[in-house]
């Protein structure tokens, strides 16, 4: 069966322990509306007789008036160790110690009989605490300090065994100090599974810092009535000091051979850090004064533990902070933040105690030290993006939460990932290697509870040492490292913001210059067409009227003039079209691409038939929102090139698109994200001459030709530049996949 059990609502267990009584009061009138059923044992007054009475039935009005001002506070925190004189059925004065707290519209008053049994006098406590504090010095290790306090608390309390129990990141506990009598088991150094103290129990320990069970074989005391009359639910005992004990926990203590227990919470920065567990082989009553003395010692311990850890961590903190300061100074004085990341990889790696550093920027992956492969890092980043939404992600047991990392856990069981911006593909990753180690458990962590033949749940019987080799974990990331990572990221974003402002200014200036250049190109191409048309016409007139009078060289020169002027006119037409693309407003509407292709084919029908081209359109093209006229120009250019640059006898061209499923099978999530997650990817494929890899980036450059002007029918060298401009104006991207002598596929998006 499962190792963990379904946690019962122990804060609503419906009973208390019998060494005190509990009264539930209506807050405004202090009327008793619910009461524990042992009032007759303590006071000689039955629960039925107390119900509906005001509190002054058993406590004097003078005492009530003294505590009323506190009860009227909006943020009433509760009051402890109230000295209360209670009147019993014989009008005798009994001395009790009270604890009162608010829950919703009610007040819960708990009363314990005041006794001097094993009471610690102020002088005794002062002597003991002074001795404990006097042993504290800067030379003590963390473990030595814990051991001193375990001994002192056992000396004050008289319990048979006192253990200091520290939680780790997974809420497993380890006994880090212990003081005990000889004939009781030792648990020093042993680990206890997180399931021994479930989340609700840990939460209650953080709310009520002291839990006392004087007799594990106690008889539970219920309430009259059973449910709270105001909430109509079981009474919430989260802050109660008398709260009853879960039967499973009772059996757990019995299996340990414990007759009484006292547990004191160690809460650091509002989070449960550890526990002081006091055990006695037989029932043992510890007075409230003794418990408060131990509670105070626990607070002193917690302060000293925090201090000693700060002292021991100070050197590393100073070291890491100085490294961060130097690193920020270096990269802030340089141009181009991302280039600095690559240049100063060693400094970034040395910032934390890590064995590997990965810098992932766009599609570039630079590493230093021992790191996973690029594809593994891409998959890790995708997983983080899908499951976590914080700028810093860290863990020291990656294989536990991300199964794919099992393949590289020896080098990256621990990882700290910092996103560099809102761009989801700019990251710095620190990797920590696996640290295999032996863990000694107090009993098997694989069988915490079991069901008997009657389907009743029981805790484990044995707490005998059980060993386990733990793998898939690295050294944990320290708080100072996480804080430094956040600080470093903030500084780098500020540096990047400054660079972005400079880049925006340069982009603005470039945009202005581009606009001026577009205007110049438009004016130049427009104004040059008129004189060029005149040159072309007059050259033709001369050939027609005087061709028979000229010699062979003269005719050739005139024909060359006609040919060059015509070519110049075509070039100016292309330049004019290109300049218009940058200036014109696009009209976006529903466009049926099948109709666009039909118009294009009708336009180039002559070339189509002349070159014996076979056209494949595997399926109807989609309807999209775009500028139909510009898409016509786009396909004209792509199809014309596919025909022109093809020396095969059987020319084949395919026009199609990829849907979402097909895109995911062909491209990675990262690649699609860089394309702004388009709804479709379109393509034009041919079996032509192909383009070598070294020329594939150049073909979109204006006036760039890969062949001599006379080869493949010539051309202006601007057609693909126009195609790219049309696609960019549609918010898309274009790229190609080509093999020389095999063919070319142009892919593009229109978002």
Order of alpha helices (4+ residues) and beta strands (2+ residues): beta-beta-alpha-alpha-alpha-beta-beta-beta-alpha-alpha-beta-beta-beta-alpha-beta-beta-alpha-beta-beta-alpha-alpha-alpha-beta-beta-alpha-beta-alpha-alpha-beta-beta-beta-beta-beta-beta-alpha-alpha-beta-alpha-alpha-beta-beta-alpha-beta-alpha-alpha-beta-alpha-beta-beta
